[in-house]
Amino acid sequence: MNPYDSSSRINAVVIPEMLLHGVCCALFLFTGHWFMFLLTLPITIYSTMLYSKKRHLIDVTEVFRFIDGEKKYRIAKLAFYLILFVLVIIRMVIAIVNNLIDDEEEKVPGFGIF
């Protein structure tokens, strides 16, 4: 794959990914999920800083110069999103179990921070 194709494919999903992450962060804030909001806030701020400095898109002419750094950045971001996904699934399962039990004394203990 040539640099133009690879950078155009990556650049096509950068803005939607940033917008989706910002919307999720705002939804965590508005719904009162403070732990999840504080967990997603640093990446939202970093994405906003990249966008304001016009460094959010990959340049075709310099794609091979920054490939190692970009690869590490994307892998770290993927790991963060996987951890966030697991936390959301755990919270959903706990909420379903608590609604099924429907009794205050029998709620699942130990997951107060989530």
Protein Blocks (a to p, Z undefined) as FASTA:
>chain_A
ZZklmmmmmmmmmmmmmmmmmmmmmmmmmnopaklmmmmmmmmmmmmmmmmnopmbccfk
lmmmmmmmmmmmmmmmmmmmmmmmmmmmmmmmmmmmmmmnopaklpcehilmZZ
